[in-house]
């Protein structure tokens, strides 16, 4: 079954260009020119990935990305004409998985889409395999006052739910499975659905900053020059 991609851009030429290219590559492509049309398409059928322009009329792409991430694990690639590092950081903090700048090469965008969908499928398969093969109690990780449920992707503290984005859940899972160990950024990157193309990529730092804001900040220890250490003692 072909992956279904939703292109959200107020420029008809760009939508047509992306639709034509990705349909030739075997994808099913839907279009939307603003947030209202995006939600119309998103709510009436399954969407695997959203290519989302930041500069949209009405509600901007960053706000839409944040709302999408709060409701879904859909893949999100932000597309924008701005090439400032701060824009990338803000985009990732809003829950986007990747970020491309106009003008972009279609082949590069295709590689990013393929890579993101591949990583998402690996995470989905790993969770499914775990649910089939293991005892339900083996999919619960407890540390301090927190309980992380791997099958349902839920985190709670003293019975109160804490919302996590897909990337936050993936990273917290990697940490909780390797407590008291220093994990490099490269190793952590392999546990998420993000790409690690740039030497100065700050994706992991952004996600950890978000986790520190949602959990006890002292759980995540920065080991300069090496990576991060999860300081919690995980209970059997």
ROSE-4610 file (N, C-alpha, C; in Angstrom, 1 decimal, always signed):
// ROSE-4610
residu = [X/X/X/X/X/X/X/X/X/X/X/X/X/X/X/X/X/X/X/X/X/X/X/X/X/X/X/X/X/X/X/X/X/X/X/X/X/X/X/X/X/X/X/X/X/X/X/X/X/X/X/X/X/X/X/X/X/X/X/X/X/X/X/X/X/X/X/X/X/X/X/X/X/X/X/X/X/X/X/X/X/X/X/X/X/X/X/X/X/X/X/X/X/X/X/X/X/X/X/X/X/X/X/X/X/X/X/X/X/X/X/X/X/X/X/X/X/X/X/X/X/X/X/X/X/X/X/X/X/X/X/X/X/X/X/X/X/X/X/X/X/X/X/X/X/X/X/X/X/X/X/X/X/X/X/X/X/X/X/X/X/X/X/X/X/X/X/X/X/X/X/X/X/X/X/X/X/X/X/X/X/X/X/X/X/X/X/X/X/X/X/X/X/X/X/X/X/X/X/X/X/X/X/X/X/X/X/X/X/X/X/X/X/X/X/X/X/X/X/X/X/X/X/X/X/X/X/X/X/X/X/X/X/X/X/X/X/X/X/X/X/X/X/X/X/X/X/X/X/X/X/X/X/X/X/X/X/X/X/X/X/X/X/X/X/X/X/X/X/X/X/X/X/X/X/X/X/X/X/X/X/X/X/X/X/X/X/X/X/X/X/X/X/X/X/X/X/X/X/X/X/X/X/X/X/X/X/X/X/X/X/X/X/X/X/X/X/X/X/X/X/X/X/X/X/X/X/X/X/X/X/X/X/X/X/X/X/X/X/X/X/X/X/X/X/X/X/X/X/X/X/X/X/X/X/X/X/X/X/X/X/X/X/X/X/X/X/X/X/X/X/X/X/X/X/X/X/X/X/X/X/X/X/X/X/X/X/X/X/X/X/X/X/X/X/X/X/X/X/X/X/X/X/X/X/X/X/X/X/X/X/X/X/X/X/X/X/X/X/X/X/X/X/X/X/X/X/X/X/X/X/X/X/X/X/X/X/X/X/X/X/X/X/X/X/X/X/X/X/X/X/X/X/X/X/X/X/X/X/X/X/X/X/X/X/X/X/X/X/X/X/X/X/X/X/X/X/X/X/X/X/X/X/X/X/X/X/X/X/X/X/X/X/X/X/X/X/X/X/X/X/X/X/X/X/X/X/X/X/X/X/X/X/X/X/X/X/X/X/X/X/X/X/X/X/X/X/X/X/X/X/X/X/X/X/X/X/X/X/X/X/X/X/X/X/X/X/X/X/X/X/X/X/X/X/X/X/X/X/X/X/X/X/X/X/X/X/X/X/X/X/X/X/X/X/X/X/X/X/X/X/X/X/X/X/X/X/X/X/X/X/X/X/X/X/X/X/X/X/X/X/X/X/X/X/X/X/X/X/X/X/X/X/X/X/X/X/X/X/X/X/X/X/X/X/X/X/X/X/X/X/X/X/X/X/X/X/X/X/X/X/X/X/X/X/X/X/X/X/X/X/X/X/X/X/X/X/X/X/X/X/X/X/X/X/X/X/X/X/X/X/X/X/X/X/X/X/X/X/X/X/X/X/X/X/X/X/X/X/X/X/X/X/X/X/X/X/X/X/X/X/X/X/X/X/X/X/X]
num = [1/1/1/2/2/2/3/3/3/4/4/4/5/5/5/6/6/6/7/7/7/8/8/8/9/9/9/10/10/10/11/11/11/12/12/12/13/13/13/14/14/14/15/15/15/16/16/16/17/17/17/18/18/18/19/19/19/20/20/20/21/21/21/22/22/22/23/23/23/24/24/24/25/25/25/26/26/26/27/27/27/28/28/28/29/29/29/30/30/30/31/31/31/32/32/32/33/33/33/34/34/34/35/35/35/36/36/36/37/37/37/38/38/38/39/39/39/40/40/40/41/41/41/42/42/42/43/43/43/44/44/44/45/45/45/46/46/46/47/47/47/48/48/48/49/49/49/50/50/50/51/51/51/52/52/52/53/53/53/54/54/54/55/55/55/56/56/56/57/57/57/58/58/58/59/59/59/60/60/60/61/61/61/62/62/62/63/63/63/64/64/64/65/65/65/66/66/66/67/67/67/68/68/68/69/69/69/70/70/70/71/71/71/72/72/72/73/73/73/74/74/74/75/75/75/76/76/76/77/77/77/78/78/78/79/79/79/80/80/80/81/81/81/82/82/82/83/83/83/84/84/84/85/85/85/86/86/86/87/87/87/88/88/88/89/89/89/90/90/90/91/91/91/92/92/92/93/93/93/94/94/94/95/95/95/96/96/96/97/97/97/98/98/98/99/99/99/100/100/100/101/101/101/102/102/102/103/103/103/104/104/104/105/105/105/106/106/106/107/107/107/108/108/108/109/109/109/110/110/110/111/111/111/112/112/112/113/113/113/114/114/114/115/115/115/116/116/116/117/117/117/118/118/118/119/119/119/120/120/120/121/121/121/122/122/122/123/123/123/124/124/124/125/125/125/126/126/126/127/127/127/128/128/128/129/129/129/130/130/130/131/131/131/132/132/132/133/133/133/134/134/134/135/135/135/136/136/136/137/137/137/138/138/138/139/139/139/140/140/140/141/141/141/142/142/142/143/143/143/144/144/144/145/145/145/146/146/146/147/147/147/148/148/148/149/149/149/150/150/150/151/151/151/152/152/152/153/153/153/154/154/154/155/155/155/156/156/156/157/157/157/158/158/158/159/159/159/160/160/160/161/161/161/162/162/162/163/163/163/164/164/164/165/165/165/166/166/166/167/167/167/168/168/168/169/169/169/170/170/170/171/171/171/172/172/172/173/173/173/174/174/174/175/175/175/176/176/176/177/177/177/178/178/178/179/179/179/180/180/180/181/181/181/182/182/182/183/183/183/184/184/184/185/185/185/186/186/186/187/187/187/188/188/188/189/189/189/190/190/190/191/191/191/192/192/192/193/193/193/194/194/194/195/195/195/196/196/196/197/197/197/198/198/198/199/199/199/200/200/200/201/201/201/202/202/202/203/203/203/204/204/204/205/205/205/206/206/206/207/207/207/208/208/208/209/209/209/210/210/210/211/211/211/212/212/212/213/213/213/214/214/214/215/215/215/216/216/216/217/217/217/218/218/218/219/219/219/220/220/220/221/221/221/222/222/222/223/223/223/224/224/224/225/225/225/226/226/226/227/227/227/228/228/228/229/229/229/230/230/230/231/231/231/232/232/232/233/233/233/234/234/234/235/235/235/236/236/236]
x = [+0.8/+0.0/+0.9/+0.5/+1.3/+1.2/+2.3/+2.2/+1.4/+0.6/-0.2/+0.4/+0.8/+1.4/+0.5/+0.5/-0.3/+0.6/+0.5/+1.3/+0.4/+1.0/+0.2/+1.1/+0.6/+1.4/+0.4/+0.5/-0.4/-0.1/+1.0/+1.4/+1.0/+0.1/-0.4/+0.7/+1.7/+2.7/+3.6/+3.9/+4.7/+3.9/+2.6/+1.8/+1.8/+1.6/+1.5/+2.9/+3.9/+5.3/+5.5/+5.2/+5.4/+4.5/+3.2/+2.3/+2.7/+3.1/+3.5/+4.7/+5.7/+7.0/+6.8/+6.1/+5.9/+4.9/+4.0/+3.1/+3.9/+4.8/+5.6/+6.5/+6.8/+7.6/+6.8/+5.5/+4.6/+3.9/+3.9/+3.1/+1.7/+0.8/-0.5/-0.4/-0.7/-0.5/-1.8/-2.0/-3.2/-2.7/-3.5/-3.1/-4.0/-3.4/-4.2/-3.4/-4.2/-3.6/-3.5/-4.2/-4.1/-4.5/-4.5/-4.8/-6.1/-7.1/-8.5/-8.6/-8.0/-8.0/-7.2/-6.1/-5.2/-6.0/-6.7/-7.5/-8.6/-9.2/-10.3/-9.7/-8.6/-8.0/-7.5/-6.9/-6.3/-7.3/-8.5/-9.5/-10.4/-10.3/-11.2/-10.5/-9.2/-8.5/-7.1/-6.5/-5.1/-4.1/-3.2/-2.1/-0.8/+0.2/+1.4/+2.4/+2.4/+3.4/+2.8/+3.1/+2.7/+3.9/+3.9/+4.9/+4.2/+4.7/+4.0/+4.8/+4.3/+4.9/+4.7/+5.7/+5.6/+4.8/+5.0/+4.4/+3.0/+2.0/+0.7/-0.2/-1.3/-2.3/-3.1/-3.5/-4.2/-3.3/-3.5/-2.7/-1.4/-0.2/+1.0/+1.4/+2.4/+2.8/+3.4/+4.1/+4.6/+3.5/+2.5/+1.4/+0.6/+0.5/-0.2/+0.7/+2.0/+2.9/+2.7/+2.6/+2.5/+1.1/+0.1/-1.2/-1.3/-0.7/-0.6/+0.1/+1.2/+2.0/+1.3/+0.5/-0.3/-1.4/-1.8/-2.9/-2.4/-1.2/-0.9/+0.6/+1.0/+2.4/+2.8/+2.0/+2.2/+3.6/+4.3/+5.6/+5.3/+6.2/+6.0/+7.4/+7.4/+8.5/+8.1/+8.8/+8.5/+9.2/+8.6/+9.1/+9.0/+10.1/+10.1/+11.1/+11.0/+11.9/+13.0/+12.9/+13.9/+14.9/+16.2/+17.3/+18.0/+17.3/+17.9/+17.9/+19.0/+19.1/+18.0/+17.7/+16.6/+15.3/+15.0/+13.8/+13.7/+14.9/+15.0/+14.7/+15.3/+15.2/+13.7/+13.1/+11.7/+10.8/+11.1/+10.3/+10.4/+11.6/+11.8/+11.1/+11.2/+10.5/+9.0/+8.5/+7.0/+6.6/+7.6/+7.3/+7.5/+8.1/+8.5/+9.6/+9.6/+10.6/+11.8/+11.6/+12.6/+12.3/+13.2/+13.1/+13.9/+13.2/+13.9/+13.6/+14.6/+14.5/+14.3/+13.4/+13.2/+14.4/+14.8/+14.4/+15.1/+14.4/+15.0/+15.0/+15.9/+16.0/+15.0/+14.2/+13.2/+13.8/+14.9/+15.5/+16.0/+16.5/+16.8/+15.6/+14.5/+13.3/+12.8/+12.9/+12.4/+13.2/+14.5/+15.4/+15.0/+14.7/+14.3/+12.9/+12.0/+10.7/+10.9/+11.7/+11.9/+12.5/+13.5/+14.2/+13.3/+12.5/+11.6/+10.5/+10.0/+9.0/+9.6/+10.8/+11.5/+11.7/+12.2/+12.4/+11.1/+10.1/+8.8/+8.3/+8.5/+8.1/+8.9/+10.1/+10.9/+10.4/+10.1/+9.6/+8.3/+7.4/+6.1/+6.2/+7.1/+7.4/+7.9/+8.9/+9.5/+8.4/+7.6/+6.5/+5.5/+5.2/+4.3/+4.9/+6.1/+6.8/+6.9/+7.2/+7.3/+6.0/+4.9/+3.6/+3.2/+3.7/+3.3/+4.1/+5.4/+6.3/+6.6/+6.3/+6.6/+5.4/+5.6/+4.6/+4.3/+3.0/+2.7/+3.5/+3.8/+4.6/+6.0/+6.5/+7.8/+7.9/+6.7/+6.6/+6.4/+6.6/+6.4/+7.7/+8.2/+9.5/+9.2/+9.6/+9.4/+10.7/+10.7/+11.9/+11.4/+12.0/+11.6/+10.1/+9.3/+7.9/+7.2/+8.0/+7.4/+7.2/+6.2/+5.9/+5.8/+6.6/+6.7/+6.1/+5.0/+4.4/+4.7/+5.5/+6.1/+5.0/+4.1/+3.0/+2.1/+1.7/+0.7/+1.4/+2.7/+3.5/+3.0/+2.8/+2.3/+3.3/+3.4/+4.2/+3.3/+3.5/+2.7/+3.5/+3.1/+3.8/+2.7/+2.8/+1.8/+0.4/+0.2/-1.1/-1.5/-0.7/-1.1/-0.3/-1.0/-0.4/+0.4/+1.6/+2.4/+2.5/+2.1/+2.1/+3.5/+3.8/+5.1/+4.9/+5.8/+5.8/+6.5/+6.4/+7.0/+8.4/+9.1/+10.6/+11.0/+10.2/+10.4/+10.3/+9.2/+9.0/+10.1/+10.5/+11.6/+12.9/+13.2/+14.5/+14.4/+13.3/+13.1/+13.2/+12.6/+12.7/+14.2/+14.9/+16.3/+17.1/+16.8/+17.5/+17.1/+15.8/+15.3/+15.8/+16.1/+16.6/+18.1/+18.8/+20.2/+20.5/+20.0/+20.2/+21.6/+22.1/+23.4/+24.5/+24.2/+25.2/+25.3/+26.5/+26.6/+26.3/+25.3/+24.9/+25.3/+26.0/+26.4/+25.2/+25.4/+24.3/+24.0/+25.1/+24.9/+24.1/+24.4/+23.6/+22.2/+22.0/+20.6/+19.8/+20.6/+19.9/+19.4/+20.1/+19.6/+18.3/+18.0/+16.8/+15.6/+15.7/+14.6/+14.3/+13.2/+12.8/+13.4/+14.4/+15.1/+16.3/+16.7/+17.9/+19.1/+20.3/+21.4/+22.4/+22.1/+22.8/+24.0/+23.7/+24.6/+25.5/+26.8/+27.7/+27.2/+26.6/+26.2/+24.7/+24.1/+22.7/+22.5/+21.4/+21.1/+19.8/+19.3/+18.0/+18.0/+19.0/+19.0/+19.0/+19.8/+19.8/+18.4/+17.7/+16.4/+15.4/+15.4/+14.5/+14.8/+16.1/+16.4/+16.0/+16.1/+15.6/+14.1/+13.4/+11.9/+11.6/+12.4/+12.2/+12.5/+13.6/+13.9/+12.8/+12.1/+11.0/+9.8/+9.6/+8.4/+8.7/+9.9/+10.3/+11.2/+11.7/+12.7/+14.0/+14.5/+15.6/+16.9/+17.0/+18.3/+18.3/+17.3/+17.3/+18.3/+18.5/+19.3/+20.6/+21.7/+23.0/+23.8/+24.3/+25.2/+26.6/+27.2/+28.6/+29.3/+30.0/+30.6/+31.6/+31.4/+32.3/+31.9/+30.9/+30.6/+29.1/+28.2/+26.8/+26.0/+25.0/+24.1/+24.0/+23.7/+23.5/+22.2/+21.4/+20.1/+20.4/+20.2/+20.6/+19.6/+18.5/+17.5/+17.8/+17.4/+17.5/+16.2/+16.3/+15.2/+14.8/+13.6/+13.1/+12.8/+13.1/+12.8/+11.3]
y = [-1.2/+0.0/+1.2/+2.2/+3.4/+4.3/+5.0/+5.9/+7.1/+7.7/+8.9/+10.1/+11.1/+12.3/+13.5/+14.4/+15.6/+16.8/+17.5/+18.7/+20.0/+20.7/+21.9/+23.2/+23.9/+25.1/+26.0/+27.3/+28.2/+28.5/+28.1/+28.3/+27.1/+27.3/+26.2/+25.6/+26.4/+25.9/+24.8/+25.2/+24.3/+23.0/+23.1/+21.9/+21.0/+21.6/+20.8/+20.1/+20.9/+20.3/+19.1/+19.3/+18.2/+17.0/+17.3/+16.2/+15.4/+16.1/+15.4/+14.5/+15.1/+14.3/+13.1/+13.3/+12.2/+11.1/+11.5/+10.5/+9.6/+10.2/+9.4/+8.4/+8.8/+7.9/+6.9/+6.9/+5.8/+6.2/+7.5/+8.0/+8.5/+8.4/+9.0/+10.4/+11.5/+12.8/+13.6/+14.2/+15.1/+16.5/+17.5/+18.9/+19.7/+20.8/+21.7/+23.1/+24.2/+25.5/+26.2/+25.7/+26.4/+25.4/+25.8/+25.0/+24.3/+25.1/+24.5/+23.4/+23.5/+22.4/+21.2/+21.5/+20.5/+19.6/+20.2/+19.5/+18.7/+19.3/+18.6/+17.3/+17.3/+16.1/+15.2/+15.7/+14.9/+14.1/+14.7/+14.1/+13.1/+13.1/+12.2/+10.9/+10.8/+9.7/+9.6/+8.4/+8.2/+9.0/+9.7/+10.4/+9.9/+9.5/+9.0/+10.2/+11.2/+12.3/+13.6/+14.7/+16.0/+16.9/+17.4/+18.4/+19.8/+20.5/+21.7/+23.0/+23.9/+25.2/+26.0/+26.7/+27.6/+28.8/+29.5/+30.7/+30.5/+30.2/+30.0/+31.1/+31.4/+32.4/+31.9/+32.7/+32.3/+31.7/+30.5/+29.8/+29.4/+29.8/+29.5/+28.0/+27.6/+26.2/+25.7/+26.6/+26.2/+25.8/+26.6/+26.4/+25.1/+24.9/+23.7/+22.4/+22.6/+21.4/+21.1/+22.0/+21.8/+21.1/+21.5/+20.9/+19.5/+19.3/+18.0/+17.0/+17.5/+16.6/+16.2/+17.2/+16.9/+15.9/+15.7/+14.8/+13.5/+13.4/+12.3/+12.1/+10.9/+10.5/+10.7/+11.4/+11.5/+12.2/+11.8/+12.4/+13.8/+14.7/+16.2/+16.7/+17.2/+17.9/+19.3/+20.2/+21.7/+22.2/+23.0/+23.5/+25.1/+25.8/+27.2/+27.9/+29.2/+30.0/+30.6/+30.4/+30.9/+29.9/+30.3/+29.4/+29.7/+30.2/+30.6/+29.4/+29.2/+28.1/+28.1/+29.3/+29.5/+29.0/+29.1/+28.6/+27.1/+26.5/+25.0/+24.5/+25.2/+24.8/+24.9/+26.1/+26.3/+25.2/+24.9/+23.9/+22.6/+22.2/+20.9/+20.9/+22.0/+22.1/+22.0/+22.4/+22.3/+20.9/+20.0/+18.6/+18.1/+19.0/+18.5/+17.5/+16.6/+15.6/+16.0/+16.9/+17.4/+18.7/+19.3/+20.7/+20.9/+21.5/+21.8/+23.2/+23.8/+25.2/+25.4/+26.3/+26.6/+27.5/+27.4/+26.3/+25.0/+23.9/+22.6/+21.7/+20.7/+19.7/+18.7/+18.3/+17.3/+15.9/+15.6/+14.3/+14.3/+15.5/+15.5/+15.4/+16.0/+15.9/+14.5/+13.8/+12.5/+11.6/+11.8/+11.0/+11.2/+12.5/+12.8/+12.1/+12.1/+11.5/+10.0/+9.4/+7.9/+7.6/+8.3/+8.1/+8.2/+9.2/+9.4/+8.3/+8.0/+6.9/+5.6/+5.3/+4.1/+4.0/+5.1/+5.1/+4.9/+5.6/+5.4/+4.0/+3.3/+1.9/+1.0/+1.3/+0.5/+0.6/+1.9/+2.1/+1.4/+1.5/+0.8/-0.7/-1.2/-2.7/-3.2/-2.4/-2.8/-2.8/-1.8/-1.8/-2.9/-3.2/-4.3/-5.7/-5.9/-7.1/-7.3/-6.2/-6.2/-6.6/-6.1/-6.4/-7.8/-8.4/-9.8/-10.8/-10.5/-11.5/-11.4/-10.3/-10.1/-10.0/-10.4/-10.2/-8.7/-8.4/-7.0/-6.2/-6.9/-6.3/-5.9/-6.7/-6.4/-5.1/-4.5/-3.3/-2.1/-2.2/-1.1/-0.9/+0.4/+0.8/+1.8/+1.6/+2.5/+3.1/+4.4/+5.1/+6.3/+6.5/+7.5/+7.4/+8.5/+8.5/+8.3/+7.9/+7.8/+6.4/+6.2/+4.9/+5.1/+4.4/+4.6/+3.3/+3.4/+2.2/+2.2/+1.2/+1.1/+0.8/-0.1/-0.4/+0.7/+1.4/+2.5/+3.9/+3.9/+5.1/+6.2/+5.8/+6.8/+6.9/+8.1/+8.4/+9.0/+8.5/+9.1/+9.3/+10.2/+10.4/+10.5/+9.6/+9.5/+9.5/+8.7/+8.6/+9.7/+10.8/+11.9/+11.7/+11.8/+11.6/+12.8/+12.5/+13.5/+13.3/+14.3/+14.1/+14.2/+13.2/+13.2/+13.2/+13.9/+13.7/+12.4/+12.0/+10.8/+10.7/+11.8/+11.9/+11.9/+12.5/+12.5/+11.1/+10.4/+9.1/+8.1/+8.3/+7.4/+7.6/+8.9/+9.2/+8.8/+9.0/+8.6/+7.1/+6.3/+4.9/+4.4/+5.1/+4.7/+4.9/+6.1/+6.4/+5.3/+5.0/+4.2/+2.7/+2.3/+1.0/+0.9/+2.1/+2.1/+3.1/+2.9/+3.8/+3.8/+4.9/+5.0/+4.8/+5.0/+4.9/+6.1/+6.5/+7.7/+7.3/+7.9/+7.7/+8.8/+8.6/+9.7/+10.2/+11.4/+12.0/+11.1/+10.5/+9.7/+8.4/+7.8/+6.7/+7.0/+8.2/+8.6/+8.9/+9.5/+9.9/+8.6/+7.5/+6.3/+5.7/+6.2/+5.7/+6.6/+7.6/+8.5/+8.5/+9.1/+9.2/+10.4/+11.0/+12.1/+11.7/+12.6/+12.3/+13.0/+12.5/+13.2/+13.5/+14.5/+14.8/+15.8/+16.8/+17.9/+17.6/+18.0/+17.8/+18.6/+19.8/+20.6/+20.4/+19.3/+19.0/+19.1/+19.8/+20.0/+19.3/+18.4/+17.8/+17.1/+16.3/+15.6/+16.7/+17.7/+18.7/+19.4/+19.6/+20.2/+19.2/+18.0/+17.0/+16.8/+16.8/+16.6/+17.8/+19.0/+20.2/+20.2/+19.6/+19.4/+18.4/+17.3/+16.3/+16.9/+17.7/+18.3/+19.2/+19.9/+20.8/+20.0/+18.7/+17.9/+17.0/+16.6/+15.7/+16.4/+15.7/+16.3/+16.5/+17.8/+18.2/+17.4/+17.0/+16.3/+14.9/+14.4/+13.0/+12.9/+14.0/+14.0/+14.8/+14.1/+14.7/+14.9/+16.1/+16.3/+15.9/+15.0/+14.6/+15.3/+16.4/+17.2/+16.4/+16.5/+15.8/+14.4/+13.9/+12.5/+12.3/+13.0/+12.8/+13.1/+12.2/+12.4/+11.1/+11.2/+10.1/+10.2/+9.1/+9.0/+8.6/+9.6/+9.4/+8.6/+8.3/+7.6/+6.1/+5.6/+4.1/+3.4/+2.7/+2.0/+0.8/+0.7/-0.5/-1.7/-2.9/-4.1/-4.3]
z = [+0.0/+0.0/+0.0/-0.9/-1.0/+0.3/+0.6/+1.7/+1.2/+2.2/+1.8/+2.4/+1.6/+2.0/+1.8/+2.7/+2.6/+2.5/+1.4/+1.1/+1.5/+2.4/+2.9/+2.5/+1.5/+1.0/+0.3/+0.5/-0.1/-1.5/-2.0/-3.4/-4.3/-5.2/-6.0/-6.9/-7.3/-8.2/-7.4/-6.1/-5.3/-5.0/-4.7/-4.5/-5.7/-6.8/-8.1/-8.3/-8.1/-8.3/-7.4/-6.1/-5.2/-5.5/-5.8/-6.1/-7.3/-8.3/-9.5/-9.3/-8.6/-8.4/-7.5/-6.4/-5.4/-5.9/-6.7/-7.3/-8.3/-9.0/-9.9/-9.1/-7.9/-7.0/-6.3/-6.5/-6.0/-4.7/-4.4/-3.2/-3.6/-2.6/-2.8/-2.2/-2.9/-2.5/-2.4/-1.3/-1.1/-0.9/-1.2/-1.1/-0.2/+0.4/+1.2/+1.1/+1.0/+0.9/+2.2/+3.3/+4.6/+5.7/+6.9/+8.0/+8.0/+7.6/+7.5/+6.6/+5.4/+4.4/+4.9/+5.6/+6.2/+7.1/+8.1/+9.0/+8.4/+7.3/+6.6/+6.1/+5.4/+4.8/+5.9/+7.0/+8.0/+8.8/+9.0/+9.9/+9.1/+7.8/+7.1/+6.6/+6.8/+6.3/+7.0/+6.9/+7.5/+6.6/+7.3/+6.7/+7.3/+6.5/+7.0/+7.2/+6.4/+6.5/+6.0/+6.7/+6.3/+6.0/+4.7/+4.4/+4.6/+5.5/+6.1/+5.9/+5.1/+4.9/+6.1/+6.6/+7.8/+7.5/+6.4/+6.1/+5.4/+6.2/+5.7/+6.0/+5.2/+5.6/+6.8/+7.7/+8.9/+9.9/+10.4/+11.3/+10.7/+11.3/+10.6/+10.8/+10.0/+10.0/+11.4/+12.1/+13.4/+14.4/+14.4/+15.3/+14.9/+13.6/+13.1/+13.4/+13.3/+13.7/+15.1/+16.0/+17.4/+17.7/+17.0/+17.2/+16.6/+15.5/+14.9/+15.8/+16.4/+17.2/+18.5/+19.0/+20.3/+20.0/+18.8/+18.5/+17.8/+17.2/+16.4/+16.3/+15.9/+15.7/+14.2/+13.4/+12.0/+11.8/+10.7/+10.3/+9.9/+10.3/+10.0/+9.4/+8.2/+7.6/+7.3/+8.0/+7.8/+6.5/+5.7/+4.5/+4.6/+4.5/+4.6/+3.8/+3.6/+2.8/+3.7/+5.0/+6.0/+6.3/+6.4/+6.7/+8.0/+9.0/+10.2/+11.2/+11.9/+12.8/+13.9/+14.3/+15.4/+14.8/+13.5/+13.0/+13.0/+12.8/+12.8/+14.2/+15.2/+16.6/+17.0/+16.7/+17.1/+16.4/+15.1/+14.4/+15.1/+15.5/+16.2/+17.5/+18.2/+19.5/+19.4/+18.3/+18.0/+17.7/+17.5/+17.3/+15.9/+15.0/+13.6/+13.7/+12.7/+12.6/+11.7/+10.8/+9.9/+9.3/+8.6/+8.2/+6.9/+5.8/+4.6/+4.2/+3.5/+3.1/+1.6/+1.3/-0.2/-0.6/-1.9/-2.8/-2.5/-2.6/-2.3/-3.5/-3.4/-4.5/-4.2/-5.2/-5.0/-4.6/-5.1/-4.8/-3.3/-2.8/-1.4/-0.5/-0.9/-0.1/-0.1/-1.3/-1.4/-0.4/-0.3/+0.6/+2.0/+2.4/+3.7/+4.0/+3.1/+3.3/+3.5/+2.6/+2.7/+4.0/+4.5/+5.7/+6.9/+6.9/+8.1/+8.1/+7.0/+7.0/+7.4/+7.0/+7.3/+8.8/+9.4/+10.8/+11.6/+11.1/+11.8/+11.7/+10.6/+10.5/+11.4/+11.6/+12.5/+13.9/+14.3/+15.7/+15.9/+14.9/+14.9/+15.0/+14.2/+14.2/+15.6/+16.1/+17.4/+18.5/+18.5/+19.5/+19.4/+18.1/+17.8/+18.2/+17.9/+18.2/+19.7/+20.4/+21.8/+22.5/+21.9/+22.5/+22.3/+21.2/+20.9/+21.7/+21.9/+22.4/+23.9/+24.5/+25.9/+26.8/+28.0/+29.1/+29.2/+29.4/+29.6/+30.6/+31.7/+32.8/+32.3/+31.3/+30.8/+30.0/+29.7/+28.9/+29.8/+31.0/+32.0/+32.6/+32.5/+33.1/+34.2/+35.4/+36.5/+37.0/+37.2/+37.8/+38.6/+39.7/+40.6/+40.8/+40.6/+40.7/+39.4/+38.3/+37.0/+36.6/+35.7/+35.1/+33.6/+32.8/+31.4/+30.8/+30.1/+29.4/+27.9/+27.6/+26.2/+25.2/+25.5/+24.5/+24.2/+25.2/+25.0/+24.8/+24.9/+24.8/+25.8/+27.0/+28.0/+29.1/+29.6/+30.8/+31.9/+33.1/+34.2/+35.4/+36.3/+37.6/+38.6/+39.6/+40.6/+40.1/+39.0/+38.4/+37.4/+37.3/+36.4/+35.1/+34.0/+32.6/+32.2/+31.6/+31.1/+29.6/+28.8/+27.3/+26.8/+25.9/+25.2/+23.7/+23.0/+21.6/+21.2/+19.9/+19.5/+19.8/+19.4/+19.6/+21.1/+21.9/+23.4/+24.0/+23.5/+24.0/+23.6/+22.3/+21.8/+22.6/+22.9/+23.6/+25.0/+25.7/+27.1/+27.2/+26.2/+26.2/+26.1/+25.2/+25.1/+26.4/+27.0/+28.3/+29.4/+29.5/+30.6/+30.4/+29.1/+28.9/+29.1/+29.2/+29.5/+30.6/+31.8/+32.9/+33.4/+33.9/+34.5/+33.5/+32.2/+31.1/+30.3/+29.9/+29.0/+27.6/+27.0/+25.6/+24.8/+23.7/+22.8/+22.0/+21.4/+20.6/+19.4/+18.8/+17.7/+18.0/+19.1/+19.6/+19.8/+20.5/+20.8/+19.5/+18.5/+17.3/+16.6/+16.7/+16.0/+16.7/+17.9/+18.6/+18.2/+17.5/+17.1/+15.7/+15.3/+13.9/+13.2/+13.8/+13.1/+12.3/+11.5/+10.7/+11.4/+11.2/+11.7/+10.6/+9.7/+8.6/+8.8/+9.7/+9.9/+11.1/+11.0/+12.1/+13.3/+13.1/+14.2/+14.6/+14.2/+14.4/+15.9/+16.3/+17.7/+18.1/+17.3/+17.5/+18.9/+19.2/+20.5/+21.7/+21.6/+22.6/+22.8/+21.7/+21.8/+22.5/+22.1/+22.7/+24.2/+24.6/+26.0/+26.8/+26.2/+26.9/+27.1/+26.2/+26.3/+27.4/+27.5/+28.5/+29.9/+30.0/+31.3/+31.8/+30.8/+31.2/+31.7/+31.2/+31.5/+32.7/+32.9/+33.9/+34.9/+35.9/+36.8/+36.0/+36.0/+35.1/+35.5/+36.8/+37.2/+36.7/+36.0/+35.5/+34.4/+33.6/+32.4/+32.7/+32.8/+33.1/+31.9/+31.6/+30.5/+30.8/+30.0/+30.2/+29.0/+29.3/+28.2/+27.4/+26.1/+25.2/+24.9/+25.6/+25.4/+25.1/+25.8/+25.6/+26.8/+27.1/+28.2/+29.0/+30.3/+31.2/+31.9/+31.9/+32.6/+34.0/+35.0/+36.4/+37.2/+36.7/+37.5/+37.7/+38.8/+39.1/+38.7/+37.6/+37.0/+37.9/+38.3/+39.1/+38.3/+38.8/+38.1/+38.1]
